[in-house]
Amino acid sequence: MTRLKLTICPNCGNKNLKKVRKAVTGTRQGKRYSSPAVEFYECPDCGERIYDAAAIRQIEQHSHVRTKQTPARRIA
């Protein structure tokens, strides 16, 4: 899987988008979580954060909330 390579903020158009590694905290389904050392892009002007698929998986692992999987359909 390829990582994102961004240079321009999709929100404000700033050409100074920075790749950072920070802890991401939040609340999901009423529970607080913290995911350390997540790598993502952040705009220093507007604060927009852009996460790639690997970063989202890392955050989901620390959020302790599982996504609901649909059962496979059986064909008679």
C-alpha positions in Angstrom: 0.0 0.0 0.0 1.4 3.4 -0.9 1.4 6.3 1.6 -0.1 9.7 0.8 2.2 12.4 -0.5 0.4 15.7 -0.1 1.8 19.3 -0.4 -1.3 21.5 -0.6 -4.0 21.7 2.1 -7.4 20.6 0.6 -9.2 22.9 3.0 -7.5 26.3 2.7 -5.0 25.8 -0.2 -1.9 26.5 1.9 1.2 25.1 0.2 3.0 24.5 3.6 1.3 21.2 4.6 3.5 19.3 7.1 3.9 15.6 7.8 3.8 15.1 11.6 3.9 12.3 14.1 1.7 13.1 17.1 -0.6 11.4 19.6 -4.3 11.5 18.5 -7.0 11.7 21.2 -10.7 11.7 20.9 -14.0 10.2 22.1 -15.8 7.3 20.4 -19.1 6.0 21.5 -18.7 7.9 24.8 -15.2 6.5 25.6 -12.0 8.4 25.5 -9.0 7.0 23.6 -5.4 8.0 22.8 -3.4 6.7 19.9 0.3 7.5 20.3 2.7 8.3 17.4 0.2 8.5 14.5 1.8 9.9 11.3 -0.5 12.2 9.3 -0.5 15.6 7.5 -1.5 18.7 9.3 -2.0 22.3 8.0 -0.3 24.9 10.2 -2.7 27.6 9.1 -6.2 26.0 9.4 -5.4 22.9 11.5 -6.8 20.5 8.9 -5.6 16.9 9.5 -5.4 14.3 6.7 -5.0 10.6 7.7 -4.1 7.8 5.3 -5.5 4.2 5.7 -2.7 3.1 7.9 -3.1 6.0 10.3 -6.9 5.3 10.5 -6.3 1.6 11.3 -3.8 2.6 14.1 -6.4 5.0 15.6 -9.2 2.4 15.4 -7.0 -0.2 17.2 -6.6 2.2 20.1 -10.2 3.4 20.2 -11.4 -0.1 21.4 -14.5 0.1 19.2 -14.9 -2.7 16.7 -16.7 -2.1 13.5 -19.8 -4.2 12.9 -19.2 -6.8 10.3 -22.1 -8.0 8.2 -22.6 -11.8 8.1 -22.0 -13.6 4.8 -25.1 -14.5 2.9 -25.8 -18.1 2.3 -26.9 -19.1 -1.1 -29.4 -22.0 -1.1 
